[in-house]
Structures are given as structure tokens and as C-alpha cells.
Amino acid sequence: MDFFSAVESMDFAILDFIQNTLRCVFLDYVMAFFSYIGEAGGVWIIACVIMICFRKTRATGVMVLCAMLAGFLIGEIGLKNIIGRPRPFVVNPSAELFIAPPDSYSFPSGHSCSSFAAATVIFLRDKKFGVPALVLAFLIAFSRLYNYVHFPSDVLCGIILGIICAAVTFAVFKKTKLDKKLSGDLKYKKADNID
């Protein structure tokens, strides 16, 4: 058994465990909801629009959008089309889906990438809001497994990609002081005037 076959075998073992032990009518609706709000990064984009409206959180909102855009370009536009991995319900047609089947490729998980890109930036900027954001990101990512539309390795790699995009975005904004410029930091403006 080669590496990829071993990964797929482990992926299906995890998916089957979730389906056989957790699946119930109540969670069907709950997990459908989390998948729905994570569609195209919807819940995070709404949060960004709200954050951008306030000076104190403007930089965070812009950073989240940049991290999500990077994840979208690398994951959705790049890796998904290069790798072309079919989704679990395509490989296993006997699976019953509670949500509409996505028509794009499986690897990496876009929901997981956008959610963890957003939540990681929020966490790095403000832990008080970052912890709930990470919990929401986890629930959105898990919903993709529960709903049988992603393999665990898709979700794991989506999470890693999202965190990397967030960390790089955070570092770039810190290095260039764009975060301070966007938030209109008064100390930053005074330091500029002194120079």
C-alpha cells in the first residue's frame, strides 16, 4: 500500500467513525448550519465588513480579508485544480448527504482554510475575540467531515494553509506598520511627526 492509499484508507476510517457514532437528526441540522455560514467565507466576510467600519478593529478586518484572499488563491484557485482530488461522496457513492453536494474538488478544504485564516488573525490581534473565533472555525471545519464532503486530510491541510496565510499576513502588516496606519494609531502618528 503506497502513501496516498494509506492516507485515503485512514481518511475513510475517520469519516466512517463520525458517520457511525455521531450522526443524528439534530446534528444533521447543526452541522449543515455551520457548513452554510462558512460557504465562501461568508460569516468571516460579514465580520470583516463590520470590523472595517470601526477604527479600532479596521486593521484586523483588512488583515483577515488579505489572509483569506491568500488562502483562496493558493487553495481554491491553485491546489484544488492542480491536485483534482474527488470528494468522499464521489469515491463512495453510497454515502447519504444532508447538504447539497459541492461541485468543486476536495483538496484542500476551502471552508477550513478561510475559517482558520480569519480566526488565526483575529486571535493574534485580540485573544478575547480570537478564542471564540477559533472555536467557530473548528466547528465549521468539523462540519465538512460530518457532512461527508471532505476527507480529514483535506480539512487538516486547509487548516494548516489558513494558519500559514494568517501568520504571513500578520507578519507583513507588523513589519510594514500597516496595522498601525489602518487603525489610525495616535502614538504611531506622533512618532512619525517626531521623525
C-alpha positions as a printed NumPy array, in Angstrom:
array([[  0.   ,   0.   ,   0.   ],
       [  1.514,   3.334,  -1.052],
       [  1.412,   6.545,   0.992],
       [ -1.653,   8.038,  -0.72 ],
       [ -3.63 ,   4.813,  -0.397],
       [ -2.748,   4.67 ,   3.293],
       [ -3.894,   8.283,   3.782],
       [ -7.175,   7.621,   1.962],
       [ -7.75 ,   4.463,   3.996],
       [ -7.219,   6.44 ,   7.225],
       [ -9.441,   9.241,   5.907],
       [-12.325,   6.856,   5.293],
       [-11.826,   5.194,   8.684],
       [-12.258,   8.599,  10.387],
       [-15.241,   9.548,   8.206],
       [-16.916,   6.191,   8.862],
       [-16.325,   6.585,  12.604],
       [-18.012,  10.015,  12.546],
       [-20.935,   8.705,  10.481],
       [-21.416,   5.62 ,  12.669],
       [-21.056,   7.252,  16.092],
       [-22.176,  10.894,  15.828],
       [-24.734,  11.031,  13.031],
       [-28.206,  12.055,  14.222],
       [-31.04 ,  14.305,  13.028],
       [-30.18 ,  17.115,  15.451],
       [-26.509,  17.241,  14.397],
       [-27.5  ,  16.985,  10.723],
       [-29.141,  20.4  ,  11.042],
       [-26.441,  21.878,  13.282],
       [-23.591,  20.796,  11.021],
       [-25.471,  21.876,   7.892],
       [-25.762,  25.327,   9.512],
       [-22.011,  25.544,  10.218],
       [-21.18 ,  24.47 ,   6.671],
       [-23.642,  27.024,   5.331],
       [-22.223,  30.014,   7.248],
       [-18.711,  29.009,   6.194],
       [-19.65 ,  28.914,   2.493],
       [-17.279,  31.184,   0.523],
       [-16.046,  32.522,   3.875],
       [-19.43 ,  34.22 ,   4.317],
       [-19.515,  34.606,   8.096],
       [-15.92 ,  35.882,   8.118],
       [-16.507,  38.391,   5.326],
       [-19.511,  39.786,   7.226],
       [-17.313,  40.053,  10.332],
       [-14.632,  41.849,   8.275],
       [-17.114,  44.414,   6.936],
       [-18.241,  45.149,  10.493],
       [-14.628,  45.39 ,  11.758],
       [-13.597,  47.723,   8.929],
       [-16.355,  50.14 ,   9.966],
       [-14.595,  50.833,  13.286],
       [-11.146,  52.406,  13.585],
       [-10.1  ,  50.151,  16.465],
       [-10.742,  46.942,  14.504],
       [-10.159,  48.221,  10.95 ],
       [ -6.654,  46.765,  10.66 ],
       [ -7.87 ,  43.373,  11.868],
       [-10.665,  43.361,   9.292],
       [ -8.298,  44.197,   6.438],
       [ -5.757,  41.613,   7.64 ],
       [ -8.446,  38.92 ,   7.77 ],
       [ -9.515,  39.727,   4.206],
       [ -5.893,  39.585,   2.994],
       [ -5.238,  36.25 ,   4.733],
       [ -8.444,  34.787,   3.318],
       [ -7.615,  36.072,  -0.171],
       [ -4.174,  34.45 ,   0.001],
       [ -5.749,  31.164,   1.113],
       [ -8.333,  31.38 ,  -1.673],
       [ -5.716,  31.984,  -4.366],
       [ -3.397,  29.224,  -3.144],
       [ -6.038,  26.667,  -2.136],
       [ -9.12 ,  27.178,  -4.294],
       [ -7.533,  28.526,  -7.477],
       [ -4.2  ,  26.708,  -7.236],
       [ -4.057,  23.451,  -5.285],
       [ -7.648,  22.279,  -5.876],
       [ -7.29 ,  22.452,  -9.646],
       [ -3.728,  21.096,  -9.717],
       [ -4.437,  18.091,  -7.461],
       [ -8.039,  17.458,  -8.572],
       [ -8.944,  15.134,  -5.688],
       [-12.535,  13.824,  -5.837],
       [-14.706,  14.328,  -2.768],
       [-15.548,  11.46 ,  -0.386],
       [-19.153,  11.137,  -1.603],
       [-17.852,  10.772,  -5.173],
       [-15.438,   7.998,  -4.181],
       [-18.138,   6.394,  -2.022],
       [-21.451,   6.988,  -3.87 ],
       [-23.422,   5.07 ,  -1.229],
       [-22.942,   7.948,   1.252],
       [-26.099,   9.895,   2.083],
       [-25.64 ,  13.674,   2.044],
       [-27.779,  16.028,   4.11 ],
       [-26.458,  19.12 ,   2.272],
       [-26.182,  19.969,  -1.417],
       [-23.11 ,  18.263,  -2.914],
       [-20.322,  20.733,  -3.759],
       [-19.171,  20.568,  -7.367],
       [-15.514,  21.566,  -6.874],
       [-12.576,  19.323,  -5.996],
       [-11.859,  18.214,  -2.445],
       [ -8.26 ,  19.131,  -1.544],
       [ -7.731,  21.343,   0.399],
       [-10.868,  22.318,   2.299],
       [-11.749,  25.921,   1.442],
       [-14.077,  26.231,   4.444],
       [-11.262,  25.155,   6.771],
       [ -8.687,  27.384,   5.103],
       [-10.79 ,  30.564,   5.149],
       [-12.053,  29.905,   8.681],
       [ -8.626,  29.336,  10.189],
       [ -7.056,  32.172,   8.201],
       [ -9.678,  34.519,   9.651],
       [ -9.737,  33.091,  13.182],
       [ -5.935,  32.997,  13.477],
       [ -5.602,  36.669,  12.5  ],
       [ -8.335,  37.598,  14.978],
       [ -6.599,  35.534,  17.686],
       [ -3.214,  37.161,  17.01 ],
       [ -4.801,  40.609,  17.176],
       [ -7.168,  40.105,  20.125],
       [ -7.32 ,  36.89 ,  22.139],
       [-10.669,  37.812,  23.732],
       [-12.365,  37.535,  20.335],
       [ -9.804,  35.126,  18.919],
       [-10.721,  32.174,  21.132],
       [-14.433,  32.173,  20.134],
       [-13.347,  32.713,  16.512],
       [-11.133,  29.613,  16.69 ],
       [-13.982,  27.585,  18.213],
       [-16.248,  28.678,  15.352],
       [-13.51 ,  27.852,  12.819],
       [-13.154,  24.372,  14.327],
       [-16.926,  23.762,  14.144],
       [-17.027,  24.876,  10.501],
       [-14.068,  22.641,   9.643],
       [-15.568,  19.669,  11.512],
       [-18.901,  20.177,   9.747],
       [-17.161,  19.365,   6.466],
       [-16.229,  15.933,   7.821],
       [-19.628,  15.343,   9.396],
       [-21.338,  16.278,   6.128],
       [-19.083,  13.859,   4.213],
       [-17.903,  16.485,   1.714],
       [-14.209,  16.497,   2.696],
       [-11.61 ,  13.984,   3.769],
       [ -9.85 ,  14.624,   7.114],
       [ -6.578,  15.229,   5.237],
       [ -8.357,  17.939,   3.168],
       [ -9.501,  19.642,   6.347],
       [ -6.13 ,  19.296,   8.086],
       [ -4.259,  20.775,   5.124],
       [ -6.878,  23.521,   4.783],
       [ -6.338,  24.42 ,   8.458],
       [ -2.549,  24.464,   8.034],
       [ -2.776,  26.604,   4.893],
       [ -5.141,  29.035,   6.629],
       [ -2.845,  29.38 ,   9.647],
       [  0.197,  29.949,   7.407],
       [ -1.637,  32.614,   5.382],
       [ -2.71 ,  34.311,   8.621],
       [  0.786,  34.218,  10.124],
       [  2.417,  35.616,   6.976],
       [ -0.234,  38.344,   6.653],
       [  0.169,  39.264,  10.314],
       [  3.964,  39.427,   9.959],
       [  3.805,  41.58 ,   6.801],
       [  1.383,  44.054,   8.382],
       [  3.547,  44.273,  11.524],
       [  6.779,  44.689,   9.554],
       [  5.359,  47.418,   7.309],
       [  3.368,  49.006,  10.186],
       [  0.258,  48.841,   8.004],
       [ -1.673,  47.66 ,  11.047],
       [ -0.947,  50.931,  12.858],
       [ -1.687,  53.058,   9.797],
       [ -5.049,  51.39 ,   9.225],
       [ -6.128,  51.702,  12.849],
       [ -5.077,  55.36 ,  12.984],
       [ -2.861,  54.697,  15.983],
       [ -2.215,  58.112,  17.611],
       [  1.133,  57.016,  19.069],
       [  2.229,  55.94 ,  15.603],
       [  1.262,  59.341,  14.129],
       [  3.164,  61.202,  16.881],
       [  6.253,  59.057,  16.29 ],
       [  6.037,  59.908,  12.566],
       [  5.879,  63.631,  13.341],
       [  8.922,  63.44 ,  15.602],
       [ 10.963,  61.795,  12.821]])
